[in-house]
Amino acid sequence: MFSDKAKEEIRQVFKKYPNKRSAVMDVLRIAQRERGGHIEKEDMEEIARLLGMQTVDVNAQAAFYTMYNVEKPVGKHHIQVCRNISCSLLGAENLIKHMEKELNIKVGETTPDKKFTLSTVECLGSCGTAPMMQINDDYYENLSAEKIDKILKDLK
């Protein structure tokens, strides 16, 4: 499953931890990148084998954290909109509807050209700058419909 480059990266990751099992999140990240943005069941089985863990334990880690996309490919730009209390009180639901309209998809869907996937998450830890969203590894804060339109235009 892993390329030679990824195998070398995993070997380097193992050096950071006294116990290989502690590397599970790093190895999940590497696997997701190798797969092109998501993690399949067979990836978790391979990771479990490499780390000496049960597959169910690797799956539990992958399912818990929103940074991992389990068994469902996502678009080039994975938009995750916070819908927790601070963001909701400051208009996240309206912004989600705005993005659904602009992208012509619903939450949980990917555009036909595979450029955008729209998801909601419970908390991205930026309550003081709500409403906010994460696109891949980047945070966008203090959002408005106008800011979102510019962000989407720049990504297209």
JOZI-V550780 format. One record per helix or strand. SS is the DSSP state (alpha for helix, beta for strand). FROM is the first residue (numbers start at 1). TO is the last residue. Records with the same first field share a line. If there is no record, write none. Layout:
# JOZI-V550780
SS=FROM-TO + FROM-TO
This chain:
# JOZI-V550780
alpha=4-14 + 20-35 + 41-51 + 55-64 + 85-89 + 92-103 + 127-129 + 145-155
beta=39-39 + 70-70 + 77-82 + 110-110 + 116-121 + 133-135 + 138-140
